[in-house]
Amino acid sequence: MMRRIWTKVNSDNKIWRVEFTTIAFIISLRLVGSLQFLEWTAFDTFMRLRPEESIDERILIVGINQNDINRIKAYPIPDKDIAALLNKLKTYQPAVIGLDIIRDLPQEPGHKELVKTFTEIKNLIAVDKVLPDRSGSTFNPPPNLPQKQIGFTDAVIDTDGKQRRSLLATSNLQGEWKCSFTLKLAETYLKTKNIHLENVDSDPYGMRFNATKLPRLQPNLGEYIQADTGGSQILINFRNRRKPFHVVSLTEIQNGKINSDWIRGKIVLIGMTSPSAKDYVNSSAINSENAALIYGVEIQAHVVSQLVSAVLDNRPMINVLADGWEYLWIIGWGMLGLSLGRVILNPLKMFLYITIATICLILICYGLIIIGWWIPIVPAFFTLVFNGVGLAAFYRYDEALRYRIRDRQLIIDQIFDAIHSHPLQTLNIILREVQSDESLSRQEFISKLQQLNQQLRDVYDLVKREAVSELDSFYFQQEQRLDLSQPLDDILFEVYNEVVEQDYAYFNNIKQKVLKFEAMDERNLTIEQKRSLCSFLEEALRNVKKYAIGTTRLEVICTQEHGKNVIRVTDNGLKIETMADLSSHLGFGTKLAQNLGKQFGGEFKRYPNFPRGMVCQLSWSANKLWFWRLF
């Protein structure tokens, strides 16, 4: 058993090398970022398909829309209108106000009034830009605001032009550590709950609110390969709802048409929600009618909501596995694909099982994204499918080729046995007679040569028959072909009929024939194995004619017995007295049957049929066959 296993392992080295080469290739594609776009697309899709969430009642967006601009008849919005808006909001006593509008330069009229308002509202957070854009530009914060009331709005955009990350803190060009607009808003709001922002001891760039740690994106971690993860970045867990926040216009605030509960003690963000302002980003992870038109203030609201909800509601942040665990995950799915490819033989069943495994993979990744874990699905899917389908096809070809080579070797042995048993023996007799003192008569000599000629022709016919064999066919003669894709019991019955027809004179003299051809469990049987079973039955029937002298009763059973497939040929011909007599008939057919039994993990038996005759039987379990193939 152990030697068989070791031999199988050695013979399968090529399969394993190809399998691991496939996995290594897919991992290499991931390492160089070739799968990054597909990973991001899958992430965005999962994020949109999550269950709908409730509106975040803690946040109100005051969106200055196109109607507001038309009413004011000025853009940018003058300072006096911004000052009036801030003073109006102040009367509702919000926890914090975030002004996501650039005000580094005066926008008359009303600049002095706005500066005064800035100094009076202590819970106001305004914006600046600390990192230069492609043109090298930045902008300053509004005047007369202390640094603790300023946060940057620099966004991190992925190479596909979409935003999935938020930069919470970074160093400016002067090396000063700065916090983002969203982090300032969350920090100010949570302070009203006696929750403070702290550093993480094990990570100089890490941050936490009490026990809630903000999972910082590391270089080459997760699905970001060779990405700029400088500063402190997190993945944005967008709130999945078409309208996740209450939104009102500038006009509604000025007219007092607003529910005061939406403002009192809440987070209020002020920003532009007009297409003409062009303050929008692209994010396919947001459940929106137009993913390419997400206003900047909405993105800011999502990040603030994520931070506050994680601390107060235990809403999950987006986490990723360490590299080592991710690659174990990918390799594991590749191994599953290989296992399916080697066990499942039927192409339709193979497609079904791969489909089921793929659905399971998708459901697992989807379920994990819901609870805040982003697991690589694309490389896992590729390794599963390539190993399950691609390598399965390669394995089928390799296996068929090995079976074919083995069968050819058996044919060579059969030809050698045929030559050795008949032509060579006849030639030896002729030479011995010629060399002896008693020479053969002319008629006897001609008869021996004719016998030798016929025996050589039989060998030629054998070689010719096997030379035209195809993987999906079984040939008795060049013009007689059986389709091996048929049910096994039908194929074996045709084999019986062909043998009987070819040797009709002999088999017609057998008065009693018991035939039983019933449906057999042919799960996991390959075409080559069916072909070998045809050869087994043909050889067993021909041996009846060859050795079973005086046969009057013949049983041919092809059915299932006790959960096993059985092919059994029984005659009552030659009387077997001893095991020595039995061993004298162990030729090529017996070797073929013994090899077949080992190949199937079954059993070949040849034993006396008392009081007269022989029983030749091959049995195997279809349930065992799939496992036995691995060894």
N, C-alpha and C positions, 0 to 999 in steps of 0.2 A: 504493500500500500504506500509506504513512504517513498519507495523508489519510483512508483508511478507518479506520485505527487511531485517529486523532485524533477522527474523527466518532463512533466507538464509545465512546471515553472520555467525550466530552461527553454523549452520550445516556445513559450509565450513571451520571451524577453522582447521580441520585436514588437509585439502588441503593446507591452507596457512602455517601451521606449517611445512609440508613436503617441500613446496616451499622454505621457508626461511632456512630450514635446509640444503637443497641442495646448496643454495647460500653461506651459512656460511661454509659449507664443502669445497667448491671450493675456497673461500677466505682463508680458513685455509691452504689449500694446497699451495696457493700462498705465504702466510706468512712464511711458513717453507721452501720455495724455491723449492717445488716439480714441479712447472710449469716453473721454470726458463729456463731450457734447451729448452722447446718448445717455450717460448717467444723469446729466442735468435735466434732460427731457423727461426721463423716468421720474426724477424727483419732483419736477413741476406737476406732472400728471397725478402722481400720488397725493400731492398737497391739495390739488383741486378736487380730488375725489374723496377726501376725508368727510366724515359726517359734519353736517352743518352745526356751527357754534352759535351761541347767543350773542346779542349785541353787548359790547363792553360799555356798561353804563358809566364807567369812570371817565370816559373821554368824550369830549365834544369838539368837533371841527367847525370852525368859522371859516367858510370858504368864500373868498371874494371872487365872484363869478363874473361872467360877461355882462349880465344885467346890472350888476353893481358898477362896473366900469362905465357902462353907457349912461347910467344915472348920474354919476359923478362927472362924466365927460372929461376924464383925465387919466392918463396912465404914464408912469407909475402913479399909484394912489398917493395923493398929497398927504403930507405929515399931519395936517389938521384932522383929516378923516381917520387916520390911524390913532391919533391921540384921543379922539372922541370915542372910538371903538374900545380902546383900552380902559378909559375912564368908565364907560358904560358897563363893561365886564366886571370891573373892580367892585361895582355896587352889588353884584350878585355873590361876592365873596368866594371865588374859586380857590382851590388849593394852590394851583400854579397856572400861569399863563405862558404859553410858548409862542413867540412871534417869529414865524418862519418866513420872514420877508426881509430882503436886504435893505438896510437903512444906514449905510456908512456915509452917505452924502445927503445933504438937505434936499427935501422935495417940497419946495414952497407951494402954497402958503402953509404956515403953522409949524415951522421947524422948532421955534423956541417953545411953543406949547408942548410939542412932542418930547423935547429934552427934559422939560419940567416933569412930564408924566413919567419918563423913565426913572427919574430920581425918587418919585413918590411911590411907585409900585415895587415893593421889595420882593414879591414872588413872581417877577417877570423874568423870563429867560429869552434872550435874543440870540441871533446867529452871526457867525463869521465863517471864513474859509481859511484853513491853515496850511493846506497842501496845494501847491500850484497845479492847475489843470494842464492840458496839452499845450495851451498857449502860454503857460507860465503865469497865469493870472490868479490872484487871490482877492478877497475883499475883507475889509476891516469890520469890526462890530460897531453898533451904534455908539455915539458919544455919551460920556457921563454914566456908563454902566460899569460896575465893578466886574472883575474877572469871574467871580463866582456866579454871575448871572449871564455868562456868555458860554455858548457851546457851538462847536463847529458842525457844519452840515455836509462835510465831505462824504461822498458816497463811494462804495467799492462796487464797480461794475465788472461782471465776468466777461470773458472774451466773446461770448455770443451776444453781448449788448444787454443782458438782463441782470437785474439785481436780486441776489439771494443772500448776500452778507451785509452785515451792519458793522461799521467801524465805530467802536465805543470810545476808544482812547488812542492817542498817538502823540508823537513828538512833532512840534512844528519845525520850521527851518532853523530856528535859533536853539533847538534842542530842548525846548520847554514842553513838559508833559501836559497835554490838553485833553479835556473830556468832550464828548459829543453833545449835541443839542438834546438828543433823546435820553442819554444817560443823565444829564442835568435835570430834565423834567421828571424822570422816574425817581431820582435821588431826592428832589425837593418834595415830591408827593409822599414818598415813603417816610420821610422825616416826620411828617404829620402823624404817622402811625408808630413813631419811635423806632424806626428801622433805619439803620445807617449803612452807607457804603464802606466796605473794608477791603484791604488787600488780602491776597492768598499767600500764605507763608511759603508754599512750595513752588510758586510761580511769580516772579517779580512783575509780570504783566497781567496776572490773573486778578479777578475781582469777585466779590460776593456781597450779597445783602443778608446779613445774619448767616443762617445755615444754607442759604441758596447760592450755590456757586454758579457763576456764568461760564459755561464751557467754551473756552477760547479755542479758536481754530488754529491748529498748528501747521507748519509747513509740510506738504505732501501727506496730509492726514485726510482720510476719507476720500471723497471723489475729487479733491482739488490737488492736482499734480503740478508742481513747479509754479504754484500761484503765489502772488505777493500777499502774505499773511502778516505783514508788519503791523505793529501796534497790538491792540486788543480787538479782535474781530469775533463775531458770533454769527451763526447761521440764523436767518430770520424765520421764526415760526409764525407765518402769516395766519391771522384769524380767518377761518374759512366761513365766510358769509358774504353774500352779494353786497349788503350794506352793513358792515360790522360796527359802524359808529354813527352816532347822531351827527347830522350835518345841517348847519343853518347858514344863511347868507349874511353879509354885512347889513343889508337893508333890513332884514328881520330883526337883527340885534338893535339897530338904531330905532326901529319902530316899536320895540318891546314885544314883538310877537314871538316869544320864546318861553319855553317851560323853564322856570327858574331852578327846578330840581336838576336839570341837565348841567347846570353851571356850579351851583353851590357845593363847595367841597370837592370839586372835580378837577380834571386836567383839561384845559382849554388850549387848543392849537389854532393859530391863525395862519392861513396861507392862501395862495392863489389856486383857484379851481377854474380858471379860464384857459381854454386852449391858446388864446392869443399871448398869454404870459409865457408859454412854453416851459413851464416848471413841471415836467412829468418825466417818468422813467418807464422802462419796459420790464414787466415781471410776469411771466407765465404761471408762477406759483399761486397767484391771487385769483380767486374765483370772481372774475369780472367780465363784463360784456366786451370790453376792449382792453386786452392785456398790454397793448402798446401805449395806452393812455391812462397811466396811473399817476395821479398828481403827487408831487413830492411830499406835500403835507400828509397825504394818506399813508405813504411809506413810513414817515416819521411816527404817525399814530400807531401803525402796526408794531413798530419796534418798542415804543413806550408801553403799549398794551402787553406785549410779550414779557417785558421785564417786570412790570407790576403784577401781572397775573401769575407769573412763575413764583413770585415771593408770597403773594396773598392767597392764591387759589391752587398752588401746586400744579399749575398748568405746565406741561413738559417743555423744556428747551429742546433744541435739536442736537443730538449727540451722535458721534461716530465711533466705530471701533478702532482700536489700535491696529497698526498695519499687520502685525502678525496674525491677529484673529481674523482680519478681513481675508488674508490670503488662505488661511485654513478653511474659511467658509467657501471660497472659490474652488479650492482643490476638492473639498468635500462634495460639492455638486458635480464636479468633473468625474469623481470616482463613482457617484451614483449613476451618471450617464453611461460610464463604461460597464458597470455591473448590469444595467438594463440591456445594453447592447450585446452582451455576451450570453445573457440568459434567455432573452426573448428572441425567438427565431422568426416568427411571423411578422412580415413588414407592417401589416395593418395593426397588429397588436403592439408592435414597437412604436408606431406613431401614436397610438392611444396612450401608452404608458408615458411616453415623453411628454405628451400633451398634459396628462394628469400631473406629472412632476413639475412641469412649467407652471401650471395653475397653482400648485402648492407653493412654489417659489414666489409667485406674484402675491399670493395671499399672505404669506409670511412677511414679505417685505412691506406690504401694505399695512398689515397689522402692527409691525414694528414702527413704521413712520407715524402711526396714530399715537403711539406712546412715546414718541420722541427719539427714535433710533433710525438713522439713515444707513441702511445696509446695502452694499453693492449688488445690484440685481443684474446689470448688463453682463459683466464678465462671468458671473455665475450661470446666467442663461446660456451664454456662448459655450462655456465648457460642458454644460449639461447636454446641449443639443449636438455639438460637434462630436463629443465622445459617445453619446447615445446613438446618433444617427450616422454620422460620418465614420466613426471608428467601428460601429456595428457593421456597416457595409464592408469596410476593410477587413474586419475580422471574419465576416462570412466568406469573403473571397479567399482569405488566407486559409481558413479552415477547409473550404472546399478544395483548395489546391493541395493541402496536406492529405486530405482524404483521397484525392485523386492519385497522388504520388504513392500513397500506401496501397491503394487498389491496384495500381500499375505494377507495384512490386509483387503483389499477390498473383497477378496475371503472369508475370515473368516466372514466378515459382510454379504456377500451373503449367505453363508451357514447358518448363524444364522437366516437371513431373511427367507430362504427357510424352515428351521425347524419350525420357529415361525409361518410362514404363513400357512403351510400345515399340517405336522404331528402333531404338538402340538394342532392345532385347531381341527383336526380330533379326536385326543385322548381326548381332552376336551369335544367334543360332545358325544363321546362314554361314558365317565365317567358320564356326566350329564344325559344322557339317562338311563344308568344303575342305577343311584342313584334316578332317578325320579320314580314316581308311575307307569308311562307308560313305561314298559320295551320294549326293542327292540325285534322284532321277531328274530328267529334264522337266517333267510336268511338276514335280514337287518344287524344283528350283524356281520355275516360273510362278507358281502359286505363292511362294514365300516373297518373291519380289513384288508381286501384285499386292500382297498384304502390307509390305513395307511402303509401297507407293500410296496405298490408301491411308495408312497411318500418318505419313508425312503430309498428305492433303488435309487430314483432319487437323493437324497442327496449324497448317496454313489458314484453314477456315477459322480456327480459334483466334489467331492473330488478326485476321481480317475483320472478324466480328467486333473485337474489342477496339480496333483502331477507329471504327466509325462511331463508337459510343459517344453520346453527348451527356452533359451533366443532368439534363432534365428528361432523359430517355433511357430505356433499357431495351437492348437488342437481342433477339434470338438468332436471327440471321440478318443480313444487311437490309432485306426488304421487310422484316418484321420488327415493328417498333411499338413499345408501350410508353404511354404518357405517364410519367411519374408524378404529375400534379394531381392525379385522381386519388380518391380514397384508397387507403392501403389495402383493405379487404378486396376491393374490386381489382386492384393491380395483381395481387397474389392469385386471385381466381383466374385471371388471364394467363399468368405464368403457368398455372396447372394445366389449363386447356392447351396451351402451346406445346408443352412437353408431351402431353398425352397424344396430341395430333401428330407430332413428329415421330413418336414411337408407338403408333396406333396398334400395330400388330401385337406388340408385347402387352400393352396396357389393356387392350380389348379382351385378352384372355383372362384377365383378373375379374372373376365373376362378381365379387362383392366389394363395392367401393363405398366408403363412408366419408362424405364431404361436409365440412362445416366452415363456411366463410362468413364471419360476422364482423360488424363494425368494431374497430380497434381504436385504442387511445393513441393517436399519433401526434399528440402535442410535442413540440420541440424536436420532431424528427426532421432532419434535413433531407434534401433530394438525394444526396449521396448515401445516406443511411437507408433510405427506401430502396435504392438501387442494390445495396449490399444485401438487403433482405430478399429481394428478388433472386439474386445469385444463390443465396442460401437455400431457398425453396427449390430452385431448379436443380442444384447439386444434389439435394436430398432425394428428389424424385428420380434423378438419373442413377443414383446409387442403388435405388430399389431394383432397377433393371439390371444393373451391373453385378450386384452381389446377392440380391434376394431371389435365389433360385427356387422355382416352384411356388411363387407367391400366388395365393388365391383370395387374399383379403388385404385391402389397402385403406388406411385411414389418413386423411389429410385434414388437420384441424388448424384453423387460423381464427382465433377469437380471444376473448378476455376470460381469465379464470382467476378468481380470488384477487382481483385488483391488478393483475398482471397481464400483459400481452403474451400470447403463446402461439408459436408456430410448431406444429408437431406432425411428423410423418411416421406412421407405424405400418409394418408389413409382417407377414407370417411366413416369410420365405426361408432363407438359410437358417438352419438350426445352429445356435451358438452354444458350444459346450463349455468353453473356458474363456477367461479374460485374455489368454494368449490368442485365441481365435479372434476376439474382439479387437485386440491391438493390431492385428494384421491388416485391418481395414482402415487404419488411421492415415489417411492421405491428405491431399490438398484441401478437400472439402472440410475435413475436420479442423484443419488449421484455420481456415477461413471462418468457420463457425465459432471457434474458440476466441479468435480475435474480435469477432463481432460481439460476443458475449461480454468481453472486457470493455469494449468501446461503449456499450450501452449500460454498463454497470449491472448487467444481468447474469444469466447462467446458460451455458450450453451443456446439454447432457446427451450421451449416447449410451444406451444400455439395452440388454437383451429383453425381448418380448416373449416371455415364457408362455407356452412351451416352445414356440418357434418364432423366429423373426427378430426384428430390430426396431428400436424406438429412437428416433432422432428428434430432439426438442430444443428450441431456443425460447427463452422467456426473459422478460425485462419489465420493469416498472416505469411507466411514463412519468410518474411523480418523482422518481429518483433520477431520471435521466437529466433534468435541468441542472441538478446539483453535481452529478457525476461529470458533466461536461467541464466544470471548473477544474477538475483534477485529471 
